[in-house]
Amino acid sequence: MFTAQSQSQEKSFQVEITGKGNPVLLFPGFSCTGDVWNETIKELSKTHECHVFTFAGFGTVPPIASPWLETIKNDLENYVARKKLDKPTIIGHSMGGSLALWLAAAKPETYKQLIIVDGLPSIGALMIPDFSPEKVSYDNPYSKQQLTMDESAFKQMANQMATGMTLNKEKQPLLVSWMEQSDRKTYVYGYIDLMKLDLRETIKDIKIPVTIMAAVSFYPRKQVEELYTTQYEKLTNKEILYVEDSAHFIMFDKPEWFLKQIQKLLK
């Protein structure tokens, strides 16, 4: 199997390219490395050229200066153009899904389709009533607390978060290690970048097919359906798959089902 590790010309990510065939870009969620897709690309790379990203400040990729998320988005556009990738499909988990929507809303004709794994157009709106980006500031007490947290307190927080993110207990320590490995400033301010991103209006410009996988475990299905229907209201060409008994990391909690869906969508 062909694998190439490249520290790309773009400074805001590293890419690993595996396999041959139609191009697929795989974006991890916040604080995760591209290893989140290991099981997926084992199969996928037999039929597709997989470009697996790890973003700046996570894993072993050096952090970059602010603005973090916008730089990543611009660099991704450069990467696709520079590599002359022909109509790649994007698979994005969580923040990676938000990035996929952002890219496709800006340049809808560039991509073939999007597969969004438990990701939303506006994470801020999920957390703040009557959300607008101005309501989120970089200089807030919670951020200050996270920046000054010592390693053991941070690990404790990461452990608590991981138990809610995947029902697969074997994978929970992996999520903790990724959070611990992350550059602290990126972890704090990068998340605020993400909170400020609101694509609920701009997704109306996306005409390519979008498949959204929504996890149903901690909230009743009705609540999850309401959330996804509201957030994706302006997106016309979409299919939402509700995934029962899965937390946020659907690829860990429902691996066989997940892989089957991906293969079906890419055919």
C-alpha positions as CSV (number, residue, x, y, z in Angstrom):
1,M,0.0,0.0,0.0
2,F,1.3,3.4,-1.0
3,T,1.8,5.9,1.8
4,A,3.5,9.3,1.7
5,Q,3.9,11.6,4.7
6,S,4.2,15.2,3.6
7,Q,4.9,18.3,5.6
8,S,3.0,20.3,3.0
9,Q,4.0,23.7,1.8
10,E,1.0,24.9,3.8
11,K,2.1,25.4,7.4
12,S,-1.3,24.8,9.1
13,F,-1.4,21.0,8.7
14,Q,0.4,17.8,7.9
15,V,-1.0,15.4,5.4
16,E,-0.5,11.7,4.9
17,I,-1.5,10.3,1.5
18,T,-2.4,6.6,1.2
19,G,-3.8,4.6,-1.6
20,K,-4.8,5.3,-5.2
21,G,-8.0,6.3,-6.9
22,N,-10.5,9.2,-6.6
23,P,-9.3,11.7,-3.9
24,V,-10.9,11.8,-0.5
25,L,-9.9,14.4,2.1
26,L,-10.3,13.3,5.7
27,F,-10.4,16.0,8.4
28,P,-10.3,15.1,12.1
29,G,-12.2,16.8,14.9
30,F,-10.8,19.4,17.3
31,S,-7.6,18.3,19.1
32,C,-7.5,14.9,17.3
33,T,-4.8,13.7,14.9
34,G,-5.3,12.0,11.5
35,D,-5.0,8.7,13.3
36,V,-8.7,9.0,14.1
37,W,-9.2,7.7,10.5
38,N,-6.8,4.7,10.8
39,E,-9.5,2.0,10.6
40,T,-11.4,3.9,7.9
41,I,-8.4,4.3,5.5
42,K,-7.3,0.7,6.0
43,E,-10.3,-0.2,3.7
44,L,-10.8,3.1,1.9
45,S,-7.2,3.3,0.6
46,K,-7.8,0.1,-1.4
47,T,-10.1,2.1,-3.8
48,H,-9.3,5.8,-3.1
49,E,-6.5,8.2,-2.7
50,C,-6.9,9.2,1.0
51,H,-5.4,12.6,2.1
52,V,-5.4,12.4,5.9
53,F,-4.9,15.7,7.7
54,T,-3.6,16.7,11.2
55,F,-4.0,20.4,12.0
56,A,-1.5,22.8,13.5
57,G,-1.1,22.6,17.3
58,F,-2.3,19.0,17.4
59,G,-0.3,15.8,17.4
60,T,3.3,16.7,16.5
61,V,2.3,19.5,14.1
62,P,3.8,22.8,15.3
63,P,1.3,25.6,16.3
64,I,0.7,28.6,14.0
65,A,-0.1,32.2,14.8
66,S,-3.7,33.5,14.9
67,P,-6.1,33.5,13.1
68,W,-5.9,29.7,13.3
69,L,-9.1,28.3,11.8
70,E,-9.2,30.8,8.9
71,T,-5.6,30.0,8.0
72,I,-6.4,26.3,7.9
73,K,-9.4,27.0,5.6
74,N,-7.3,29.1,3.2
75,D,-4.4,26.6,3.3
76,L,-6.8,23.7,2.5
77,E,-8.1,25.6,-0.6
78,N,-4.5,26.2,-1.7
79,Y,-3.7,22.5,-1.1
80,V,-6.6,21.3,-3.3
81,A,-5.6,23.7,-6.1
82,R,-1.9,23.1,-5.9
83,K,-2.4,19.3,-5.9
84,K,-4.9,19.7,-8.8
85,L,-7.3,17.4,-7.0
86,D,-10.2,16.6,-9.2
87,K,-13.5,16.9,-7.3
88,P,-12.4,15.4,-4.0
89,T,-14.9,14.1,-1.5
90,I,-14.5,15.5,2.0
91,I,-15.1,13.4,5.1
92,G,-15.0,15.6,8.2
93,H,-15.6,14.7,11.8
94,S,-16.9,17.4,14.2
95,M,-14.8,20.5,13.6
96,G,-13.6,18.7,10.4
97,G,-17.3,18.7,9.3
98,S,-17.6,22.4,9.9
99,L,-14.5,23.0,7.9
100,A,-15.9,20.9,5.0
101,L,-19.1,23.0,5.0
102,W,-17.0,26.2,5.0
103,L,-14.9,25.1,2.1
104,A,-17.9,23.8,0.0
105,A,-20.0,27.0,0.7
106,A,-17.1,29.1,-0.6
107,K,-16.3,27.0,-3.6
108,P,-19.2,24.6,-4.2
109,E,-17.9,23.4,-7.7
110,T,-14.6,22.2,-6.3
111,Y,-15.9,19.2,-4.4
112,K,-17.9,16.1,-5.3
113,Q,-19.7,15.5,-2.0
114,L,-19.4,16.0,1.7
115,I,-19.8,13.4,4.5
116,I,-20.2,15.1,7.9
117,V,-19.7,13.0,11.0
118,D,-21.5,14.5,13.9
119,G,-20.6,18.0,12.9
120,L,-22.6,21.2,12.8
121,P,-22.7,24.5,10.9
122,S,-22.6,26.4,14.2
123,I,-21.2,24.9,17.4
124,G,-21.7,28.3,19.1
125,A,-25.4,28.1,18.5
126,L,-25.5,24.7,20.2
127,M,-24.1,26.2,23.4
128,I,-25.4,29.8,23.5
129,P,-29.1,30.9,23.2
130,D,-29.7,33.6,20.5
131,F,-26.1,33.0,19.4
132,S,-24.1,35.5,17.4
133,P,-20.3,35.4,16.9
134,E,-19.8,38.7,18.9
135,K,-21.1,36.9,22.0
136,V,-17.9,34.8,22.2
137,S,-14.8,36.6,23.3
138,Y,-11.2,35.3,23.3
139,D,-10.6,36.9,26.7
140,N,-13.0,35.2,29.0
141,P,-12.6,33.7,32.5
142,Y,-13.0,30.1,31.2
143,S,-10.1,30.5,28.7
144,K,-7.9,32.0,31.3
145,Q,-8.6,29.1,33.6
146,Q,-7.8,26.6,30.9
147,L,-4.5,28.4,29.9
148,T,-3.2,28.3,33.5
149,M,-4.4,24.8,34.4
150,D,-1.6,22.5,35.4
151,E,-1.1,19.2,33.6
152,S,-2.9,17.0,36.2
153,A,-6.0,19.2,36.3
154,F,-6.0,19.3,32.5
155,K,-5.7,15.5,32.3
156,Q,-8.6,15.2,34.8
157,M,-10.7,17.4,32.5
158,A,-9.7,15.5,29.4
159,N,-10.6,12.2,31.1
160,Q,-14.1,13.5,31.9
161,M,-14.6,14.7,28.4
162,A,-13.4,11.5,26.8
163,T,-16.0,9.4,28.6
164,G,-18.7,11.5,27.0
165,M,-17.2,11.4,23.5
166,T,-17.0,7.7,22.8
167,L,-18.8,4.7,24.3
168,N,-15.7,2.6,23.2
169,K,-13.8,2.4,26.5
170,E,-10.6,1.2,24.7
171,K,-10.5,4.4,22.7
172,Q,-11.0,6.9,25.6
173,P,-7.3,7.0,26.6
174,L,-6.4,7.8,23.0
175,L,-8.7,10.9,23.1
176,V,-7.1,11.9,26.4
177,S,-3.6,11.6,25.0
178,W,-4.5,13.7,21.9
179,M,-5.9,16.5,24.2
180,E,-2.8,16.3,26.4
181,Q,-0.5,16.5,23.4
182,S,-2.2,19.6,22.0
183,D,-0.6,23.0,22.1
184,R,-2.5,24.7,25.0
185,K,-3.0,28.1,23.3
186,T,-4.3,26.3,20.2
187,Y,-6.6,24.2,22.4
188,V,-8.0,27.3,24.1
189,Y,-8.1,30.0,21.3
190,G,-8.6,27.6,18.4
191,Y,-11.8,26.4,20.1
192,I,-13.0,30.0,20.3
193,D,-12.3,30.3,16.5
194,L,-14.6,27.3,16.0
195,M,-17.3,28.7,18.4
196,K,-17.3,32.0,16.4
197,L,-17.8,30.2,13.0
198,D,-21.5,30.4,12.0
199,L,-22.3,28.8,8.6
200,R,-26.1,28.3,9.1
201,E,-26.8,30.9,6.4
202,T,-23.9,30.3,4.0
203,I,-24.6,26.5,3.6
204,K,-27.5,27.5,1.3
205,D,-24.7,27.9,-1.4
206,I,-23.8,24.2,-1.2
207,K,-25.5,22.3,-4.0
208,I,-23.4,19.1,-4.0
209,P,-24.8,16.1,-2.0
210,V,-24.1,16.3,1.8
211,T,-24.6,13.3,4.0
212,I,-24.7,14.0,7.8
213,M,-24.3,11.4,10.5
214,A,-25.8,12.5,13.8
215,A,-25.1,10.5,17.0
216,V,-28.0,9.7,19.2
217,S,-27.0,8.6,22.7
218,F,-27.0,11.3,25.4
219,Y,-30.0,13.2,24.1
220,P,-33.3,11.8,23.1
221,R,-33.6,11.2,19.3
222,K,-36.4,13.9,19.0
223,Q,-34.0,16.5,20.5
224,V,-31.2,15.5,18.2
225,E,-33.5,15.6,15.2
226,E,-34.7,19.1,16.1
227,L,-31.1,20.3,16.5
228,Y,-29.9,19.0,13.1
229,T,-33.1,20.0,11.3
230,T,-32.8,23.6,12.6
231,Q,-29.0,23.9,12.0
232,Y,-29.1,22.5,8.5
233,E,-32.4,24.1,7.5
234,K,-30.8,26.2,4.7
235,L,-29.0,23.2,3.1
236,T,-31.1,21.7,0.4
237,N,-29.2,18.7,-1.0
238,K,-28.8,16.7,2.2
239,E,-29.5,13.4,3.9
240,I,-29.3,13.1,7.7
241,L,-28.6,9.6,9.2
242,Y,-29.4,9.3,12.9
243,V,-27.0,6.9,14.5
244,E,-28.5,5.2,17.6
245,D,-26.3,4.1,20.5
246,S,-23.3,6.1,19.4
247,A,-21.5,9.0,21.1
248,H,-19.6,11.7,19.2
249,F,-17.0,9.4,17.7
250,I,-19.3,7.4,15.4
251,M,-16.3,5.7,13.7
252,F,-15.2,4.3,17.1
253,D,-18.7,3.4,18.4
254,K,-20.2,1.9,15.2
255,P,-17.1,1.0,13.2
256,E,-18.7,-1.7,10.9
257,W,-21.8,0.4,10.2
258,F,-19.7,3.5,9.6
259,L,-17.4,1.9,7.1
260,K,-20.3,0.3,5.2
261,Q,-22.0,3.8,4.9
262,I,-18.7,5.4,3.7
263,Q,-18.1,2.7,1.1
264,K,-21.7,3.0,-0.1
265,L,-21.6,6.8,-0.4
266,L,-18.2,6.7,-2.3
267,K,-19.4,4.2,-4.9
